[in-house]
């Protein structure tokens, strides 16, 4: 993980973008008086987003299991789907 200031990034943007992509580096850009930002590769971003979606899905399943365990489940008849001939 690298931490650099905005001016350094501006002067060496290509090098830091290459580091994020080629070396899987996380680059934290500090900005005086402003919120900091992070530069990561698209692959790393996609992995983070996938993990977040999986976490949300698993939490939803867990809530459903808890509802069933506490007796708040409902039983439904299965819908039969006829195959087209």
N, C-alpha and C positions, 0 to 999 in steps of 0.2 A: 504494500500500500504506500502510495506516494502522497504527500501533502505539499502543494505548491500554491503560490499566490497568483492572482489573476494576471499580473503583468508578465510573469514567467511563462504562464500558459500561452498568452497572446504571442509572445516572441518565439515559442517552440511548439506551437499547436500540433504540427504534423508528428513530431517526435513523441508527444504524449498520447496522441491518438494511436500511433503505431504500438506503443507500449501496452495500451489497453487491449488492443487486438492481438498482437503477436505474443506478448508475454503474459496475457491474462491479468494485467495489472489494474488495480483500482486507483484512480487518480482523484484526490480530493482537492478541489479548487477553493481556496479561502479568498474571501472578498471583504475588504475593510468596510465595516459598517453595514454589510449586507449578509444575507444568509449564504452559506456555503453550498456548493454543488459537487456532484460526483460524476466522473466520466468512467463508464464501463463499456465493454464490448456488447454488441447486440446479442451474441450467444449467451453471455452471462445474464443480461437483462431478461432474455427469454426463459432461462432456467429459473430465475427469481420469480417471474410471473407464473410459471407453471407450478412452482412450489406453493405459491400463495393460493392459486386456484384449487390445488389438491388439498391444502389445509382447510379451506372453506368447505369443500365437499365432504371431507371427513368429519368436520364439526357438525354439518347438517345430518349426516348419518348417525352420529353419536346422539344428537338431540332426539332423533326419531327412536332410537333404541331406548333412551331414557323415558320417552313418552309411553312406549309399549310396556316397559317395566313398571311404570306407575299406574297402569291400567287405563291410560288415555288413548289407547289404540282403537281403531275401528276395523271391523271385518267386512270385506266386500266380496261379492261374487266375481269370479273371473269372467272376463269378456271373451267369448269364443269368436275367433275370426275364421271365416270360411275362406278357403283357398279358391281362387278363380280357376276354372278349368278351361 
